[in-house]
Amino acid sequence: MQNDIKNTTIRIGTRGSKLALWQAEAVAEQLQAAGFKTELVIISTKGDQVLDKSLDKIGSKGVFTEELEVSLREGSIEVAVHSAKDVQSSIPEDLELIAFMEREKVNDVLLSYNPDFTLTPESTAMIGTSSTRRKALLKKYYPGVATAESRGNLQTRLRKLEEGQFEALLLAYAGVVRMGYDHLIVHTFPVEEFVPAAGQGSVAIECARSLDADLKKGLKQALNHTDTHICLLAERAFLRTMEGGCSIPSFALAHLTEHGVSITGGIVSLDGQTLLKETLAGPTVMAEELGESLANTILVNGGDAILRSIKAMRGEV
């Protein structure tokens, strides 16, 4: 790496929540280990500001990323750090994702302050979640369960749990363990049942396409985890082909195999009555093609009808 690049201070754009800062600091540590100087720049997004509406009501495209992307374009930051599952399925042409950091365990989990809380198919508990996918999967596998909106950062949601607004809180394991709340986990959903959202458990690094090529190369070398990157290429290709954001109850999870990569993905209707799920496998060089092919398979086998009904229900064209 050239010395002038090493001397560049990398301004890291991040949301201000504790979890977002944890992610940004993890990025900073890896960059510093590679010889970069770093500075964190905290930026508030629409998703942080509008907490009284569910994500599907405020529009899911870029709800947690748009303001960070504006700063990339303006050149006030070199990179933006996102939870990979929050990144919209299609990136604007003047921006690019250059790295995906090593993935944490991908499962969804339930948190409760009642250590004796148990979840069974007959449960009638009130569970906090703002995820369209998680609500639909709960209706599929736990039809007696009720859900309550739980927008806000992890600490805000835990306060609502402590206040008794719901009996348990449904979250991604990655955020829970990174914030040190794994002692509250009372149930871990198997990924065969609750397939996670595309990108869940990984941190994505975005930059302007116009950023210096040598600098981009150095950043990617410092931050990218190759195995995770292959899997997320497949998952994001699936998501992009489904044209789904975080307000669509689709899911995708890829993993490397002895012979390449395997991806499982699908969609569930909002009422949980219809769940479509398929798995495809192939060589790693075909990761994106596999994701696209899987999505097209789901769409022609009923996924398009589910998407149309969701849009009609929300009054979307």
N, C-alpha and C positions, 0 to 999 in steps of 0.2 A: 504493500500500500504506500502511495506517495506521502511524503512528509506533510505537504500542505493539506492533504485530505485528513491526515491524522490530527492536524491542528484545528480542524473545523469543529466548532461547537455545534453539536446536533441538538436542535430545539425539538423537543418531543411534545406534541400536542396530545392532551388527554382530558377526559371528563374529570370532574372533581370529586366523585365518590371515593370512598376508601378502597373499594375493589378496583376501580379504574386506576387509582394512584398506585395500588399494588402492582398492577400490570405494567404501568409506565415505568415504575422503579425497577421491575424485572428487566425491562428493555434497556434501561439506562445502565444497569449492572453489566449486562452482556456487552453493550457498546463500550463501556469503560474498560472491560477486560480485553477488548480488541484494540484499545489505544485511543478511542474517541473521548472527547470532552462532551458533556451532556448538560442540558438544562430542561426542566419541566415547564410547560406552558399550559395552565389550566383554562379550559374553554367549556362554557355551559352550552348544552344542546337543548333542542325542543323537548326531547324525551326526558330531560332532567327538570325542565321548567313546568311542563303540563302534566300534573300528577292526578288530576281529578277526572281524567278520561282514560278509557282503555286504549291500547295501541291501535286497534282497528278503527277507533273513532277519530284519532288524530292523524291517521295516515302513516303507514309503516315505512315508506321509502325514505331512508336516510334520517329517520327520527333521532337516532343516536350518533349520526355521523356528519350531517350536512354542515354544521358550523365548523367542524374540524376540517372538512374539505375546503371550505372557503379560505381558511387560514393557509392551507397548503398552496392554493392558487395564488394567494397574495404574497407568499414567500415568507410569512412571519413564523412558520415552523418548517422543519425539513421532513419530519415524519409525523403521522398520526397513528395512535394506538387504539385499537378497537377490540372488544370481544368479537371473535370471528363470526359468531352466530348473529350479531347485530348488523353486520355489513350487508347492505342491499345486494340483491342478486346480480345486478349489472352495475359495473363501475363506470363513471363518466370517462369519456375517451382521453381526457387530458390528465387523468390520474391512473395509478396502478397499484396493485397489491404486490409488494416485493418479497414478503416473508410471512411465514406462519410459524410461530414458536411451538416448541414441543408440547404436545397435547397432554392434558390431565385426564384422569379417569372421566368417562363421558356420561355416566348414569345420572338420571333424575333421582332426587331423594326427598324424603319428608322429614321436616324438623318439628319437634314439639318439646314444650317444657314439661310435658307429662311423660316420664320415661316408660310408663306402662301402655302408652298409646299403641294400638295395633290396627293395621289396615287389612280387612278381609273383603271378599266380594260382596258380603252382606252389610258392610259398614254404611252408616248414615251420618258420618262426621261432616263438619264444615271445614273445607280446606281452602287456604289462601293461594291464589295463583292468578296472574294476569296473562298467561300464555294461552293462546287459542288452541295450540296443539295439545297442551297438557289438559285443558278442560275437556276437549273432545275425547282424549284417551281415557280420562277418568270416567266419562259417561259410558265408554265402551266396556271397560273392565270392572268398574265400581259404580254401577248405575244409581245406587242409593246415596252416593256422596253429593253434597252441595258445594258450590264454590263461591268464594267472595273475592272481589278485586283486591290486589295487593301491590299497587304501583309504588315506586319509590326505591331508594337504595336499600341494601340488605339490612342496615341497622333500623331504618324506618319500618320495614316489614316485620322485623323481629319484635319491635315495640308493639305493633298491632297484634302480633301473636301473644305477647305477654299480657296485653290488655284483654285478651279473650275474644277478639273479633273473629277468630277462627281457632280450631283445635290443633291444626297442623299447617305447615307452610311447605309448599312444593317448589323446589329450586334445583338448580344444577349443582352437582357435587363439587365441581371445580371452584365455584365462587365460595361455597360453604367452607371448604377446607382451606382455601387461601386466606380467608378471614378468621380462621381459627374457631369456627362454630361446629365442627364435625362431632363434638360430644353431644349435640342436640339431635343427631340423626337417629330416627326411630324406624325408618324403612328405606330400603334401597330398591328401586324398581329395576328389574332385569332389562337389559337393552333389547332382548327379544320381544318384550311386551311393550315397553315405552322406548321406542327408537328415538334417539335424541334429535334435536334440530340440527340442520347442516352447520358444521363448524363448531358445535358445542364443545367446550373444554380447551379451545385454542385461542391464542392471541394473534390478531392480524396486524400487519404493519403496512401502512399506505403512504405513498408519496406522490408528488407531481411527476408526470412523465418527463417533464423538462429538466428535472434535477440532474446534476452532473453525472455522467455515465459511470465514471470511476468511483464516485461517491456511492451511487446506488449499488455497485458491485460489492464495495466494502461493507455496506450496511447489510446486504443480503448474506454475505459470508458470515457476518457476526451474529445474525439473528435467525436465519432460516433453519428449520428442522426438516430435512429432506423427506423422511417417512410421513410426517404430518402433512407436508406440502402436497405430496402425491394424493393422500386421502382427501384433502380438502379441495383439490382440483376436481376430483370426481363428484364430491358432494355439492360443490358450488355450481358445477355444470348441470347437475340434476335440478337444483333450485332455480337456476336461470331458465332452464327449459320449461319448468313448471310455471314460470313467471310468478313465483311466490315470494313474499316477504315474510316478516315475523307475524303477520296477522292472518296467514294462511296455515291451516293445520297439516302441513306436510312435514316429512321427516326424512333424514338420510344419514347413513353411517357407513363409512368405508373402512376397511382394514387391509393391511398387507398380508399376503399369503405366501406359501412356498413358491408359487408359480406366478405371482403378480399381485393384483388388487381385487378385492371383492367389495361390492357396494349393495346394501339393502336400503330401499327407500319406498316411500308411498305417501298416501294421504288418507285422512279419516274425516268423515262428515261431521259437521258441528254437533249433531245429536248422538254421535258415537255409533250409529246403527250400521254404517258402511265403512269398512277399513280395507283399503287396497294396499298390498305390500308384495314386492318382488325382490329378487336378488340376482345380480349379474356379476360375472367375474371375467377377468382377462389380464393381459400383460400391463405392467405399470405405464408403459408409453401410451396406452389407450385409456388412461384414467378419465379424461374429459369425455371421450366418446362413449365410455361405459355409462357415465352419469347422464348424458343426453339420451342415450338409448333407453335407459331405465325409465327416465321421466316420460318419454314418448310412449313406452309400453303402458305405464300407469294411466296416462291421459286417454289413450284409445280404448282402454278397458274400463272406463267409467270415471276416471279422474277429472276429465274435462266437464262432465256433468256435475260433479261435486263442486268444482270451482264456479261454474255458472250459477248454481243454486246459492252459493255463498255470496256472490256478487249481487244477485237479485235481491237477496235478503237484506243486504246493506245499501241497496239503492244505487249500486255502481253500474256503469254502462258495460 
